[in-house]
Amino acid sequence: MSNDSKRKAITKTISWRIIGSLFTVISSSIIFSIIDSISTAALVMGMVEFVSKIILYYIHERIWSKITI
């Protein structure tokens, strides 16, 4: 693995972690402010996370497939 591909892998990993964490914080804040029951909100959050992270990861991968570092 070349230094460029190692740098790309590290940058890609960090960018995914930032995107995933930001999405979790924002979406959980919204969901927990709308739904009063903690257990219901947690269930909804789990479902939202499951579906949305698949979509976000796909988009993230498609973008990174076009980037060369």
ABEGO torsion letter per residue (X at the ends): XBAAAAAAAAAAAAAAAAAAAAAAAAAAAAAAAABABAAAAAAAAAAAAAAAAAAAAAAAAAAAAABBX
